[in-house]
Amino acid sequence: MDKIMEKALEGLEKEIGQNKMMVLATRNDEGVSARTVNIYIYEGCFYFVTEADSNKYEQISKNNSVALSIGAIQIRGNGTLLSHPLSDSNEVVIGYVQSFLPHHFDRYKADPAMRLIKITPSYSSFLSMETGNGYVIDYNKQTAMSIKHEM
């Protein structure tokens, strides 16, 4: 991975942080739906928890193209439906997140309908609201380009 890509990914993660409320957009036959979800970042992917009977879960099961947004951050990618957050198959990612935010996972234990969703990004763009500096990232090509907006 080149230096610009590394710097861009570090900058994006710093701008978002862990446990950030972001807008998730999904699509169904009737159009686009948007709502907030609590995002966790692990190894370059974005995760959130929802109920198996929720609209977002159903929409991602039919069309996995999704988008995330907050402030001057836009991310496009593909959603993958995973099992219960505390299942053995999710142990590594949940262990990582739980080490930072242990209070969030107590509520998942008692609810068997909860599911973890992984978003693998394909494109993102962001600007720091403080500096006006940012990047456009193409995850498929593993390239990044710096951008600047006069604040």
Backbone as a printed PyTorch tensor [residue, N CA C, xyz], in Angstrom:
tensor([[[  0.8420,  -1.1710,   0.0000],
         [  0.0000,   0.0000,   0.0000],
         [  0.8960,   1.2460,   0.0000]],

        [[  0.5740,   2.2030,  -0.8610],
         [  1.4340,   3.3840,  -0.9310],
         [  1.1530,   4.3500,   0.2230]],

        [[  2.0540,   5.3140,   0.3810],
         [  1.9940,   6.2550,   1.5150],
         [  0.7380,   7.1190,   1.4900]],

        [[  0.3140,   7.5530,   0.3010],
         [ -0.8860,   8.3940,   0.2140],
         [ -2.1140,   7.6050,   0.6590]],

        [[ -2.2140,   6.3450,   0.2270],
         [ -3.3380,   5.5020,   0.6270],
         [ -3.3220,   5.2910,   2.1410]],

        [[ -2.1670,   4.9970,   2.7050],
         [ -2.0640,   4.8150,   4.1600],
         [ -2.5100,   6.0630,   4.9080]],

        [[ -2.0350,   7.2070,   4.4650],
         [ -2.3830,   8.4720,   5.1110],
         [ -3.8850,   8.7570,   4.9860]],

        [[ -4.4470,   8.4530,   3.8200],
         [ -5.8790,   8.6650,   3.5930],
         [ -6.7130,   7.7740,   4.5170]],

        [[ -6.3620,   6.5000,   4.6320],
         [ -7.1120,   5.5770,   5.4950],
         [ -6.9990,   5.9730,   6.9660]],

        [[ -5.8000,   6.3720,   7.3860],
         [ -5.6220,   6.8400,   8.7660],
         [ -6.4560,   8.0880,   9.0240]],

        [[ -6.4590,   9.0050,   8.0560],
         [ -7.2420,  10.2350,   8.2000],
         [ -8.7290,   9.9700,   8.2810]],

        [[ -9.2200,   9.0500,   7.4620],
         [-10.6460,   8.7060,   7.4800],
         [-11.0310,   8.1100,   8.8280]],

        [[-10.2350,   7.1650,   9.3080],
         [-10.5460,   6.5450,  10.5920],
         [-10.5020,   7.5720,  11.7230]],

        [[ -9.5550,   8.4990,  11.6620],
         [ -9.4710,   9.5500,  12.6820],
         [-10.7050,  10.4570,  12.6240]],

        [[-11.1440,  10.8160,  11.4190],
         [-12.3180,  11.6820,  11.2680],
         [-13.5810,  11.0070,  11.8090]],

        [[-13.7080,   9.6980,  11.5790],
         [-14.9060,   8.9880,  12.0330],
         [-14.7880,   8.5960,  13.4960]],

        [[-13.6870,   7.9560,  13.8770],
         [-13.5420,   7.4600,  15.2410],
         [-14.3870,   6.2120,  15.4510]],

        [[-14.3490,   5.6710,  16.6500],
         [-15.1640,   4.5030,  16.9960],
         [-16.5010,   4.9570,  17.5780]],

        [[-17.5130,   4.1220,  17.4130],
         [-18.8090,   4.3500,  18.0260],
         [-19.4350,   5.6500,  17.5280]],

        [[-19.4150,   5.8530,  16.2240],
         [-19.9310,   7.0810,  15.6190],
         [-21.3010,   6.8250,  15.0130]],

        [[-22.2210,   7.7410,  15.2570],
         [-23.5280,   7.6680,  14.6130],
         [-23.3800,   8.2050,  13.1920]],

        [[-23.6960,   7.3600,  12.2070],
         [-23.6260,   7.7540,  10.8050],
         [-24.9620,   7.4420,  10.1370]],

        [[-25.2120,   8.0810,   9.0180],
         [-26.4150,   7.7920,   8.2380],
         [-26.0980,   6.6390,   7.2960]],

        [[-26.9250,   5.6110,   7.3390],
         [-26.8280,   4.4640,   6.4410],
         [-27.9330,   4.5870,   5.4080]],

        [[-27.5730,   4.5030,   4.1290],
         [-28.5600,   4.5060,   3.0510],
         [-28.5970,   3.1250,   2.4080]],

        [[-29.8070,   2.6060,   2.2370],
         [-30.0310,   1.3350,   1.5580],
         [-31.1070,   1.5540,   0.4990]],

        [[-31.2950,   0.5460,  -0.3380],
         [-32.2580,   0.6920,  -1.4280],
         [-33.1840,  -0.5160,  -1.4680]],

        [[-34.4570,  -0.2340,  -1.7700],
         [-35.4090,  -1.3080,  -2.0200],
         [-36.2280,  -0.9450,  -3.2580]],

        [[-37.2560,  -1.7100,  -3.5570],
         [-38.0620,  -1.4640,  -4.7550],
         [-38.7620,  -0.1110,  -4.7340]],

        [[-38.9940,   0.4120,  -3.5450],
         [-39.7050,   1.6870,  -3.4110],
         [-38.7770,   2.8950,  -3.4440]],

        [[-37.4750,   2.6810,  -3.3450],
         [-36.5370,   3.7960,  -3.3640],
         [-35.4490,   3.6340,  -2.3250]],

        [[-34.8760,   4.7530,  -1.9360],
         [-33.7680,   4.7720,  -0.9880],
         [-34.2830,   5.0890,   0.4030]],

        [[-33.7440,   4.4130,   1.4010],
         [-34.0560,   4.6900,   2.8060],
         [-32.7770,   5.0930,   3.5120]],

        [[-32.8930,   6.0300,   4.4430],
         [-31.7320,   6.4710,   5.2150],
         [-32.1150,   6.5310,   6.6890]],

        [[-31.1610,   6.1080,   7.5310],
         [-31.3650,   6.1410,   8.9770],
         [-30.0030,   6.1070,   9.6420]],

        [[-29.9590,   6.4520,  10.9320],
         [-28.6760,   6.4510,  11.6300],
         [-28.3840,   5.0650,  12.2080]],

        [[-27.0960,   4.7290,  12.2100],
         [-26.6040,   3.4960,  12.8300],
         [-25.3260,   3.8410,  13.5790]],

        [[-25.0120,   3.0440,  14.5620],
         [-23.8200,   3.2200,  15.3840],
         [-22.6900,   2.4000,  14.7670]],

        [[-21.6850,   3.0660,  14.1950],
         [-20.6320,   2.4090,  13.4200],
         [-19.4020,   2.1140,  14.2670]],

        [[-18.8470,   0.9220,  14.0550],
         [-17.5650,   0.5120,  14.6220],
         [-16.6430,   0.1840,  13.4560]],

        [[-15.3750,   0.5420,  13.5660],
         [-14.4160,   0.2870,  12.4960],
         [-13.4520,  -0.8030,  12.9470]],

        [[-13.2300,  -1.7900,  12.0720],
         [-12.2750,  -2.8610,  12.3510],
         [-11.6170,  -3.2730,  11.0480]],

        [[-10.2990,  -3.1940,  10.9990],
         [ -9.5010,  -3.5990,   9.8370],
         [-10.0480,  -3.0460,   8.5260]],

        [[-10.3770,  -1.7570,   8.5220],
         [-10.7860,  -1.0770,   7.3030],
         [-12.2330,  -1.2570,   6.8960]],

        [[-12.9980,  -2.0450,   7.6540],
         [-14.4190,  -2.2360,   7.3560],
         [-15.2510,  -1.5850,   8.4600]],

        [[-16.5100,  -1.3700,   8.1650],
         [-17.4310,  -0.7040,   9.0750],
         [-18.4870,  -1.7050,   9.5250]],

        [[-18.8160,  -1.6910,  10.8080],
         [-19.7590,  -2.6570,  11.3730],
         [-20.8350,  -1.9330,  12.1590]],

        [[-22.0300,  -2.5110,  12.1530],
         [-23.0950,  -2.0500,  13.0430],
         [-23.9930,  -3.2360,  13.3690]],

        [[-24.7970,  -3.0610,  14.3940],
         [-25.6980,  -4.1190,  14.8520],
         [-27.1360,  -3.6610,  14.6340]],

        [[-27.9710,  -4.5880,  14.1760],
         [-29.3910,  -4.3180,  13.9820],
         [-30.1810,  -5.6000,  14.2370]],

        [[-31.4790,  -5.4880,  14.2160],
         [-32.3400,  -6.6560,  14.3940],
         [-32.5290,  -7.3740,  13.0600]],

        [[-32.6670,  -8.6890,  13.1190],
         [-32.8430,  -9.4970,  11.9070],
         [-34.1520,  -9.1890,  11.1910]],

        [[-35.1190,  -8.6140,  11.8880],
         [-36.3930,  -8.2960,  11.2570],
         [-36.5170,  -6.8080,  10.8950]],

        [[-35.4110,  -6.0750,  10.9030],
         [-35.4580,  -4.6440,  10.5820],
         [-35.5020,  -4.4160,   9.0710]],

        [[-35.9810,  -3.2490,   8.6750],
         [-36.0080,  -2.8940,   7.2490],
         [-34.6070,  -2.8770,   6.6470]],

        [[-33.6350,  -2.3350,   7.3680],
         [-32.2740,  -2.2590,   6.8070],
         [-31.6980,  -3.6430,   6.5700]],

        [[-31.9660,  -4.5840,   7.4790],
         [-31.4820,  -5.9500,   7.3070],
         [-32.1130,  -6.5780,   6.0610]],

        [[-33.4190,  -6.4110,   5.9180],
         [-34.1240,  -6.9610,   4.7560],
         [-33.6390,  -6.3140,   3.4610]],

        [[-33.4540,  -4.9860,   3.4610],
         [-33.0180,  -4.2940,   2.2570],
         [-31.6110,  -4.7190,   1.8400]],

        [[-30.7050,  -4.8670,   2.8000],
         [-29.3460,  -5.3030,   2.4780],
         [-29.3500,  -6.7470,   1.9720]],

        [[-30.2700,  -7.5670,   2.4760],
         [-30.3430,  -8.9520,   1.9980],
         [-30.7510,  -9.0180,   0.5250]],

        [[-31.4810,  -8.0080,   0.0480],
         [-31.9390,  -7.9820,  -1.3470],
         [-31.0320,  -7.1640,  -2.2620]],

        [[-30.3570,  -6.1600,  -1.6910],
         [-29.4610,  -5.3030,  -2.4700],
         [-28.3690,  -4.8250,  -1.5180]],

        [[-27.1820,  -5.3760,  -1.6670],
         [-26.1400,  -5.1020,  -0.6780],
         [-25.3550,  -3.8120,  -0.9330]],

        [[-25.7340,  -3.0260,  -1.9400],
         [-25.0930,  -1.7260,  -2.1650],
         [-25.6000,  -0.7340,  -1.1220]],

        [[-24.6760,  -0.1650,  -0.3500],
         [-25.0440,   0.7390,   0.7310],
         [-24.1520,   1.9790,   0.7030]],

        [[-24.5300,   2.9770,   1.4710],
         [-23.7040,   4.1720,   1.6410],
         [-23.7930,   4.6180,   3.0940]],

        [[-22.6990,   5.2120,   3.5730],
         [-22.6280,   5.8060,   4.9010],
         [-22.2510,   7.2730,   4.7390]],

        [[-22.7600,   8.1170,   5.6210],
         [-22.4210,   9.5250,   5.5420],
         [-22.5380,  10.1800,   6.9100]],

        [[-21.6570,  11.1450,   7.1390],
         [-21.7500,  12.0480,   8.2840],
         [-20.8900,  13.2550,   7.9530]],

        [[-21.4260,  14.4290,   8.1800],
         [-20.6560,  15.6360,   7.8940],
         [-20.1340,  15.6270,   6.4710]],

        [[-18.8190,  15.8080,   6.3250],
         [-18.1900,  15.8370,   5.0050],
         [-17.5490,  14.5000,   4.6620]],

        [[-18.1440,  13.4030,   5.1600],
         [-17.6430,  12.0500,   4.9040],
         [-18.7020,  11.2750,   4.1380]],

        [[-18.3020,  10.6650,   3.0200],
         [-19.1810,   9.8110,   2.2350],
         [-18.4720,   8.4940,   1.9640]],

        [[-19.1830,   7.3980,   2.1600],
         [-18.6060,   6.0710,   1.9420],
         [-19.6270,   5.2320,   1.1780]],

        [[-19.1750,   4.5630,   0.1300],
         [-20.0030,   3.5830,  -0.5850],
         [-19.3680,   2.2220,  -0.4140]],

        [[-20.2130,   1.1950,  -0.3740],
         [-19.6730,  -0.1430,  -0.2460],
         [-20.7460,  -1.2000,  -0.3450]],

        [[-20.3680,  -2.4130,   0.0920],
         [-21.2770,  -3.5570,   0.0700],
         [-21.4770,  -4.0790,   1.4810]],

        [[-22.7370,  -4.3220,   1.8160],
         [-23.0770,  -4.8540,   3.1250],
         [-23.1130,  -6.3700,   3.1080]],

        [[-22.6040,  -6.9650,   4.1770],
         [-22.6280,  -8.4180,   4.3490],
         [-23.3590,  -8.7170,   5.6430]],

        [[-24.3800,  -9.5560,   5.5650],
         [-25.1500,  -9.9380,   6.7460],
         [-24.4010, -11.0340,   7.4950]],

        [[-24.1100, -10.7640,   8.7520],
         [-23.4130, -11.7380,   9.5900],
         [-24.3820, -12.2810,  10.6360]],

        [[-23.8920, -13.1420,  11.4970],
         [-24.7360, -13.7600,  12.5210],
         [-24.8350, -12.8590,  13.7600]],

        [[-25.3640, -13.4150,  14.8340],
         [-25.5030, -12.6830,  16.0940],
         [-24.1450, -12.0980,  16.4800]],

        [[-24.1230, -10.8580,  17.0150],
         [-22.8410, -10.2200,  17.3430],
         [-21.9450, -11.0490,  18.2600]],

        [[-22.5300, -11.8440,  19.1360],
         [-21.7310, -12.5980,  20.0930],
         [-21.4910, -14.0450,  19.6770]],

        [[-21.8040, -14.3910,  18.4200],
         [-21.5330, -15.7510,  17.9540],
         [-20.0330, -15.9390,  17.7540]],

        [[-19.6040, -17.1890,  17.7620],
         [-18.1840, -17.4960,  17.6160],
         [-17.5950, -16.9440,  16.3250]],

        [[-18.3780, -16.9050,  15.2490],
         [-17.8620, -16.4290,  13.9640],
         [-17.5260, -14.9370,  13.9710]],

        [[-18.0590, -14.1980,  14.9320],
         [-17.7950, -12.7600,  15.0380],
         [-16.8640, -12.4210,  16.1920]],

        [[-16.2590, -13.4310,  16.7730],
         [-15.4790, -13.2630,  17.9930],
         [-14.3480, -12.2380,  17.8650]],

        [[-13.6200, -12.2310,  16.7600],
         [-12.4710, -11.3420,  16.6190],
         [-12.9080,  -9.8790,  16.5490]],

        [[-13.8600,  -9.5730,  15.6610],
         [-14.2890,  -8.1800,  15.5280],
         [-14.9870,  -7.6870,  16.7970]],

        [[-15.8220,  -8.5010,  17.3760],
         [-16.5280,  -8.0930,  18.5910],
         [-15.5510,  -7.9500,  19.7530]],

        [[-14.5770,  -8.8300,  19.8420],
         [-13.5640,  -8.6990,  20.8880],
         [-12.8130,  -7.3920,  20.7810]],

        [[-12.4990,  -6.9870,  19.5540],
         [-11.8050,  -5.7210,  19.3120],
         [-12.6810,  -4.5470,  19.7500]],

        [[-13.9250,  -4.5310,  19.2860],
         [-14.8180,  -3.4270,  19.6270],
         [-15.1440,  -3.4330,  21.1180]],

        [[-15.3720,  -4.6200,  21.6630],
         [-15.7340,  -4.7180,  23.0730],
         [-14.6210,  -4.2040,  23.9850]],

        [[-13.3750,  -4.3380,  23.5540],
         [-12.2770,  -3.8380,  24.3790],
         [-12.3240,  -2.3130,  24.5000]],

        [[-12.9070,  -1.6390,  23.4960],
         [-13.0360,  -0.1840,  23.5400],
         [-14.3680,   0.2710,  24.1180]],

        [[-15.4270,  -0.5080,  23.8860],
         [-16.7870,  -0.0950,  24.2560],
         [-17.5450,  -1.2450,  24.9180]],

        [[-17.0830,  -1.7220,  26.0660],
         [-17.6990,  -2.9170,  26.6660],
         [-19.1720,  -2.7520,  27.0400]],

        [[-19.6030,  -1.5570,  27.3720],
         [-20.9870,  -1.3370,  27.7980],
         [-22.0100,  -1.5620,  26.6860]],

        [[-21.5920,  -1.5090,  25.4250],
         [-22.5380,  -1.6830,  24.3210],
         [-22.9860,  -3.1360,  24.1390]],

        [[-22.2010,  -4.0780,  24.5850],
         [-22.4830,  -5.4600,  24.2280],
         [-23.2990,  -6.2180,  25.2530]],

        [[-23.4730,  -5.6660,  26.4290],
         [-24.3220,  -6.3270,  27.4160],
         [-25.7530,  -6.4470,  26.9120]],

        [[-26.2270,  -5.4470,  26.1940],
         [-27.6250,  -5.4720,  25.7300],
         [-27.8610,  -6.4770,  24.6040]],

        [[-26.8050,  -6.9170,  23.8980],
         [-26.9740,  -7.8770,  22.8110],
         [-27.1480,  -9.3050,  23.3110]],

        [[-26.6370,  -9.6060,  24.4740],
         [-26.6490, -10.9810,  24.9870],
         [-28.0610, -11.5510,  25.0980]],

        [[-28.9950, -10.7260,  25.5410],
         [-30.3440, -11.2120,  25.8050],
         [-31.2560, -11.1870,  24.5840]],

        [[-30.7960, -10.6530,  23.4710],
         [-31.6600, -10.5130,  22.3020],
         [-31.1560, -11.3670,  21.1390]],

        [[-31.7750, -12.5160,  20.9050],
         [-31.3170, -13.4130,  19.8340],
         [-31.5720, -12.8650,  18.4270]],

        [[-32.3760, -11.8110,  18.2860],
         [-32.6800, -11.2480,  16.9660],
         [-31.5910, -10.3060,  16.4580]],

        [[-30.6310,  -9.9480,  17.3020],
         [-29.5910,  -9.0050,  16.8890],
         [-28.6460,  -9.6480,  15.8760]],

        [[-28.2110,  -8.8500,  14.8790],
         [-27.2950,  -9.3180,  13.8520],
         [-26.2210,  -8.2570,  13.6050]],

        [[-25.0240,  -8.7290,  13.2990],
         [-23.9240,  -7.8580,  12.9410],
         [-23.9050,  -7.6960,  11.4220]],

        [[-23.7030,  -6.4850,  10.9540],
         [-23.5910,  -6.2220,   9.5230],
         [-22.2350,  -5.5780,   9.2650]],

        [[-21.5580,  -6.0920,   8.2650],
         [-20.2410,  -5.6030,   7.8600],
         [-20.3830,  -4.8330,   6.5510]],

        [[-19.7830,  -3.6540,   6.4960],
         [-19.7490,  -2.8900,   5.2550],
         [-18.3070,  -2.8330,   4.7770]],

        [[-18.0770,  -3.3970,   3.6090],
         [-16.7640,  -3.3560,   2.9770],
         [-16.7720,  -2.1780,   2.0140]],

        [[-15.9490,  -1.1550,   2.2830],
         [-16.0080,   0.0420,   1.4470],
         [-15.4030,  -0.1780,   0.0690]],

        [[-15.9610,   0.5110,  -0.9270],
         [-15.4060,   0.5090,  -2.2800],
         [-14.9260,   1.9120,  -2.6670]],

        [[-15.5080,   2.9330,  -2.0430],
         [-15.1710,   4.3260,  -2.3470],
         [-15.4530,   5.1700,  -1.1120]],

        [[-14.6110,   6.1550,  -0.8700],
         [-14.9310,   7.1460,   0.1510],
         [-14.3030,   8.4740,  -0.2040]],

        [[-14.9060,   9.5180,   0.3000],
         [-14.3230,  10.8510,   0.1920],
         [-14.6120,  11.5610,   1.5040]],

        [[-13.6580,  12.3730,   1.9320],
         [-13.8640,  13.1130,   3.1680],
         [-13.0020,  14.3490,   3.2070]],

        [[-13.5010,  15.3170,   3.9580],
         [-12.7780,  16.5480,   4.2510],
         [-12.7640,  16.7510,   5.7510]],

        [[-11.6540,  17.2180,   6.2680],
         [-11.6030,  17.6600,   7.6510],
         [-12.2960,  19.0160,   7.7130]],

        [[-13.2740,  19.1630,   8.5740],
         [-13.9890,  20.4240,   8.7050],
         [-13.0930,  21.5050,   9.3170]],

        [[-12.0220,  21.1000,   9.9670],
         [-11.0960,  22.0610,  10.5730],
         [-10.1070,  22.6180,   9.5540]],

        [[ -9.5660,  21.7480,   8.7070],
         [ -8.4920,  22.1610,   7.8030],
         [ -8.9080,  22.2960,   6.3460]],

        [[ -9.9820,  21.6440,   5.9530],
         [-10.3790,  21.6190,   4.5500],
         [ -9.6070,  20.6140,   3.7240]],

        [[ -8.7080,  19.8690,   4.3540],
         [ -7.9350,  18.8350,   3.6660],
         [ -8.6680,  17.4990,   3.7480]],

        [[ -8.5280,  16.7030,   2.7250],
         [ -9.1540,  15.3900,   2.7320],
         [ -8.6400,  14.5180,   1.6060]],

        [[ -9.3760,  13.4450,   1.3610],
         [ -8.9650,  12.4630,   0.3570],
         [-10.1780,  11.8610,  -0.3230]],

        [[ -9.9350,  11.3720,  -1.5280],
         [-10.8560,  10.4850,  -2.2350],
         [-10.1380,   9.1460,  -2.3040]],

        [[-10.8150,   8.0850,  -1.8630],
         [-10.1960,   6.7610,  -1.7870],
         [-10.9630,   5.7790,  -2.6690]],

        [[-10.2440,   5.0790,  -3.5350],
         [-10.8010,   3.9950,  -4.3380],
         [-10.2290,   2.6950,  -3.7600]],

        [[-11.0350,   1.9800,  -3.0170],
         [-10.5800,   0.7670,  -2.3360],
         [-10.2890,  -0.3630,  -3.3220]],

        [[-11.0260,  -0.4180,  -4.4160],
         [-10.8210,  -1.4880,  -5.3870],
         [ -9.4770,  -1.3350,  -6.0980]],

        [[ -9.1080,  -0.1080,  -6.4330],
         [ -7.8330,   0.1470,  -7.0990],
         [ -6.6970,   0.3770,  -6.0990]],

        [[ -7.0670,   0.4690,  -4.8080],
         [ -6.0870,   0.7540,  -3.7460],
         [ -5.3380,   2.0520,  -4.0170]],

        [[ -6.1040,   3.1160,  -4.3900],
         [ -5.5070,   4.4070,  -4.6470],
         [ -6.2320,   5.4820,  -3.8510]],

        [[ -5.5190,   6.5640,  -3.6080],
         [ -6.0940,   7.7090,  -2.9180],
         [ -5.5480,   8.9810,  -3.5470]],

        [[ -6.3550,  10.0450,  -3.5180],
         [ -5.9520,  11.3190,  -4.0490],
         [ -6.3080,  12.3780,  -3.0110]],

        [[ -5.3740,  13.2720,  -2.7250],
         [ -5.6660,  14.3180,  -1.7520],
         [ -6.5220,  15.4020,  -2.4100]],

        [[ -7.4020,  16.0040,  -1.6000],
         [ -8.2550,  17.0970,  -2.0540],
         [ -8.1910,  18.2110,  -1.0250]],

        [[ -8.5210,  19.4100,  -1.4430],
         [ -8.5060,  20.5590,  -0.5450],
         [ -9.6900,  21.4450,  -0.8670]],

        [[-10.3370,  21.9180,   0.1860],
         [-11.4550,  22.8460,   0.0520],
         [-11.1580,  24.0440,   0.9330]],

        [[-11.1930,  25.2330,   0.3710],
         [-10.9240,  26.4320,   1.1600],
         [-12.0560,  26.6210,   2.1560]],

        [[-11.7060,  26.6940,   3.4000],
         [-12.6990,  26.8550,   4.4770],
         [-12.8940,  28.3260,   4.8020]]])
